Amino acid sequence: MARTALVTGASRGIGAAIREKFEKEGIAVLAPRRDELNLLYNDSIDSFLASLQHPIDILINNAGINYLAGIPEISLDNAQAMIQVNLSAPMRLVQGLASCMKAAGQGRIVNISSIFGIVSKERRLLYTTTKAGLIGMTKTLAIELAPFNILVNSVAPGYVMTELTMQNNSDAELDKIRTTIPMGRLAEPEEIAEVVSFLCSDRNTYITGQTIVVDGGFTCM
C-alpha cells in the first residue's frame, strides 16, 4: 500500500535529498512551502494539520535554523525563533499526527538533529540546546509510541555539503573542517537520505529511540 510522508524543509539540502529518495521509492511526499506551513507560528502549524486530506505514515522533522552567536550576542528574538522552529514545531507536528499513526497501527518518525546536539563548539549555544532537545524528545516519543508500532529515531548529520554549511563557514574554514573528519570530506545530502530511508522502511522493524550519527567519524576524534 502506498505511503505518504511529510517532510519539512524539503526545498533544499538534506530535506530535498530525502524527498527525492522517497519519491523514487514510490512514497507520496508532502513538502509544504513556507506559505503553506510556517514553523515559526503555531497557528500556521495547526491550520496545516487541519487541512490534511490523507493520513501521514512518515514524518520527517528536518527543517531547522541556525543563528550563530556567542553568549553576549544572543538576542531573545533569535532564541525564541530557534526554539520554536527546531524544537517546538516538531513536537507540535508529532502531537497532530500521532493519533492517525496510532489508528493505523504503524508509523515512522525521524527527527533530523545534528552532531552539535551531541558535541558543541563556540557560538553554537542555541543550536546545540535545540538539537540536544530534539534527541531527548526522540527518546520519550519512542517509549510512548512503541506500543502502537510507531518507530521514532533521530539522525545526527555531521558536516554536510548544504547551503547552510557553506553559509556558516568560509572556504578556509571548510578546508580546516575536512582535516578533522577521518573520511576527509563532508557528507553529501544523499548519504543522509539513505539512512533516513532505511529507518522509515519496512526493513526497520526494531530500531527506535536511537540517534544515528552520520559524520564520517568526526565525533570519534
Rosetta blueprint (number, residue, H / E / L):
1 M L
2 A L
3 R L
4 T E
5 A E
6 L E
7 V E
8 T L
9 G L
10 A L
11 S L
12 R L
13 G H
14 I H
15 G H
16 A H
17 A H
18 I H
19 R H
20 E H
21 K H
22 F H
23 E H
24 K H
25 E L
26 G L
27 I L
28 A E
29 V E
30 L E
31 A L
32 P L
33 R L
34 R L
35 D L
36 E L
37 L L
38 N L
39 L L
40 L L
41 Y L
42 N H
43 D H
44 S H
45 I H
46 D H
47 S H
48 F H
49 L H
50 A H
51 S H
52 L L
53 Q L
54 H L
55 P L
56 I L
57 D L
58 I E
59 L E
60 I E
61 N E
62 N L
63 A L
64 G L
65 I L
66 N L
67 Y L
68 L L
69 A E
70 G L
71 I H
72 P H
73 E H
74 I L
75 S L
76 L H
77 D H
78 N H
79 A H
80 Q H
81 A H
82 M H
83 I H
84 Q H
85 V H
86 N H
87 L H
88 S H
89 A H
90 P H
91 M H
92 R H
93 L H
94 V H
95 Q H
96 G H
97 L H
98 A H
99 S H
100 C H
101 M H
102 K H
103 A H
104 A H
105 G L
106 Q L
107 G E
108 R E
109 I E
110 V E
111 N E
112 I E
113 S L
114 S L
115 I H
116 F H
117 G H
118 I L
119 V L
120 S L
121 K L
122 E L
123 R L
124 R E
125 L H
126 L H
127 Y H
128 T H
129 T H
130 T H
131 K H
132 A H
133 G H
134 L H
135 I H
136 G H
137 M H
138 T H
139 K H
140 T H
141 L H
142 A H
143 I H
144 E H
145 L H
146 A H
147 P H
148 F H
149 N L
150 I E
151 L E
152 V E
153 N E
154 S E
155 V E
156 A E
157 P E
158 G L
159 Y L
160 V E
161 M L
162 T L
163 E H
164 L H
165 T H
166 M H
167 Q H
168 N H
169 N L
170 S L
171 D H
172 A H
173 E H
174 L H
175 D H
176 K H
177 I H
178 R H
179 T L
180 T L
181 I L
182 P L
183 M L
184 G L
185 R L
186 L L
187 A E
188 E L
189 P H
190 E H
191 E H
192 I H
193 A H
194 E H
195 V H
196 V H
197 S H
198 F H
199 L H
200 C H
201 S L
202 D L
203 R L
204 N L
205 T L
206 Y L
207 I L
208 T L
209 G L
210 Q L
211 T E
212 I E
213 V E
214 V E
215 D L
216 G L
217 G L
218 F H
219 T H
220 C H
221 M L
